[in-house]
């Protein structure tokens, strides 16, 4: 028993539990993305909406939204329901990081790596944290990916078929959440076919395990009413997304496309964070430089391949102030594992990790001071930025006092958290009209036609700056024609704190 309490994993668990209360309900960004993560599951669980059919969400896999809707059914549609689910999932992430690290490193390095991940990812207060992320799809996908990699490593080491089955099962769960991990599937198959052949019936069993979660999601969606025409429409919108010129502007800003000017700008702009920005490239260079030594160590070789497969969007610049935060954990493990393999001094690695720990801890607690606005609602309490909190509260108060439960209220360019907190329906397709969705994915003509034929009871225009998409304010810098359509068919009944509220003329 004494040995257990001295165990590094026990220490990790205690630190996780100790730090958690400081950040509890102080994460996410209410007006951007976070609201969608509450609204869609509630629409599925209580509103009869069908994902990809009558509620738009083709950028992410179905599992997270179906699973979270189930949580709402069981535990109630409350903020705490999903936040607590996020915390449990985060502990799975940190635990997987610890046990993967133990496969390659020793003498407290797994603990230091896990704590670094905990402070860089789990307790960040902005969108890119794993407790209340910009999408639960990425957080669930990451935990599933890491667990799959852990058991793939164990299979490569032992060739125990059960490890291969578990790895495939969680890989399927990963793919059912986030499409961008699909390249990992090729690495998984390479490991099971060529690196350590699973063979025959065992391989068929592994493939069946891989298909479990995708098939469950597919069957649920078909049972709910999804049909082939819905699939075709969503494929069309997905093509529009990946061909979007504005998406390129967005990705360039955060280093996701190779452009030396953009990467230089991100490097200078992110300061100390840029130390981690080139980990994918460093891992690739280390693989090439020490290929023979790494290839001879098959578990290490498969780890490097798994890591590179996950870096599809972040290879040239791992922006851990952005989506790169979710790829950082596996990149960090990979780099340290290779360095230990080539006998890089451990003291330097440990010293660097301690510095990183202090850096992330200081940043986390400093950012926590800005999340000081207590937003109280019927769905629970959450802390947010004062500016966002006041905007949400003003909108919620107006809706609760002046509208009916049956009124449809569209909040633009986004802000669907307000619909969730007030139990008012939005338009389930065009609930986010930032410049990329407005101009490239849906298109202005289709949007205006839709709202001329399907008029909501209210429009609320919020002062949300979309500068990361190359344009700022809705109705001013873009969507002027749509804004004119609103003014021609609706009455402006409130214009306070830069929030405009329009009511349908027959109200």
Secondary structure, 3 states (H helix, E strand, C coil): CHHHHCCHHHHHHHHHHHHHHHHCCCCCCHHHHHHHHHHHHHHHHHCCCCECCCECCCCCCCHHHHHHHHHHHHHCCCHHHHHHHHHHHHHHHHHHHHHHHHCCCCCCHHHHHHHHHHHHHHCCCCCCCCCCCCCHHHHHHHHHHHHHHHHHHHHHHHCCHHHHHHHHHHHHHHHCCCHHHHHHHHHHHHHHHHHCCCCHHHHHHHHHHHHHHHHHHHHHHHHHCCCHHHHHHHHHHHHHHHCCHHHHHHHHHCCCCCCHHHHHHHHHHHHHHHHHCCHHHHHHHHHHHCHHHHHHCHHHHHHHHHHHHHCCCCCCCCCCCCCCHHHHHHHHHHHHHHHHHCCCCHHHHHHHHHHHHHHHHHHHHHHHCCCCEEEEECCEEEEECHHHHHHHHHHHHHHHHHCCCCCEEEEECCCCHHHHHHCCECCCCCCCCCHHHHHHHHCHHHHHHHHHHCCCCEEEECCCCCHHHCCCCECCCECHHHHHHHHHHEEEEEEECCEEEEEECCC
